[in-house]
Amino acid sequence: MSSVSLEHEDLADDLRRIRLSGRLDMVGVGEIELRFTSLAASKPVSVLVDLTGVSFLASVGLRCIIHSAKALDMKGGRMALLVGDNALVQSTLETVGIADIIPVFSEESEALDSLARGAG
């Protein structure tokens, strides 16, 4: 059985939501890394990565997200992270200072507004 799941949905031509849930550890990232990178950085779009269902976020998971965000940025796209009320993921992201690289939001509407402003 998989330790992580990945779902995606195109909300508009230039806006994609990627939902991750489960454990983003060595095994979990190994299961989804190629698909995540392809979905997140394949074309210049705005990407909202929903981490509200993530139960564990290891450094390898952070590396995967940051790598994809940088690749997306080089193509002219933007990424934002949604943590909702997931205190574990929020704490991990704050500890590593990821907000200096990728904006982090608790509310989906704020994340979508930020992506819309940045893409316009």
N, C-alpha and C positions, 0 to 999 in steps of 0.2 A: 504494500500500500504506500502511496505517495505521502511524503511528509509536508508537502507544500502544493498549493494550487495557484494557477494563473488563469484569469479570465480577462478578456478585453472587450471594449465596446467603443465604436467610433461615435462620438456625440455630435460631431459635425465634420465637414471635409478636412478641417485643420485642427481637430481636437479629439484626442483619444484618451480613454480611461483604461488603466491597467490595474486590476485588483489582484493583490497577492494575499494569500492567507496561509497559515501554518508556520513552519520553522524555516527561516532563512539561515540555515547553517550550511556546513560543507555539503551534506547530502542534498538538502533542499535546493540550494543554489545550483548544484550540479544537474538537478532535474529540469530546471527552468531557465538557466542562464542564456542559452542560445535563443530560445523563443522570446524571452524578455528583451534581450538586446535588439533582436530583429524588430519587435513591435515598438520598442521605445525609440529607436534611433534610425529607422529605415528611411524616413523622409522628414523634411522640415515641418513638423507639426508641434502643437502644444500637447504635452502629455501630463496627465494627472495620474500619479502613482498612489493608489489607495492602499495604505498599510494598516488599516483599522483592524484587519483580521489576522495580522502577524502575531504569533505567540512568542517568537524568539528571533532576534536580529543579531547575527554574528558579524564579525568584521568582513568575512567573505561576502555576506549579503550587502553590506555597505559599499564594498568595493564594486560590486556588480552594478548597483544603482548609480554610483558616482561615475563610473566608466561610461555608462549609457547616457547619463546627463551631459557629460562632456562631449561625447560623440554627437548627440543631438544638437548641442549648442554650436558645434562647428558647422553643422548643416543649416543653421539659422532657426532652429526650433528652441523650445523652452520646456522645462520640466518643473513640476511642483509636487510636493509630497503631502498627502493627507493622512493624518494620524488619528483624527477624531478624539475620543477619550481614552485611547490606548496609552496609558501612563508608562508602561514598560518601553515601548518603542520611542515615545516622546523623550524619555530620560536618556535612552541610548543615543538618540540623535543630538540631544543637547550636549551630552558628554563629549562627543567627537566634533562638535561645532559644525555640523553639516549645513546649517542654515546659511553659513557664509558662502556655500557653493550652490545649494538648492533651497528655494524657499519652502518652509514647512508650515502647514496650516492645520488647525483643529476643525474648522468649518469648511465643508465642500464649497459653499457659495463664495467664500473669500478666496479660496484657491482658484476657482474658475474665473472670478473677477480679475485676479492677478494675472492669470495666463492671458485673458482677453486684452488687458491693458498692455502687456508686454508684446503681444503679437501684432498689435495695431500700430 
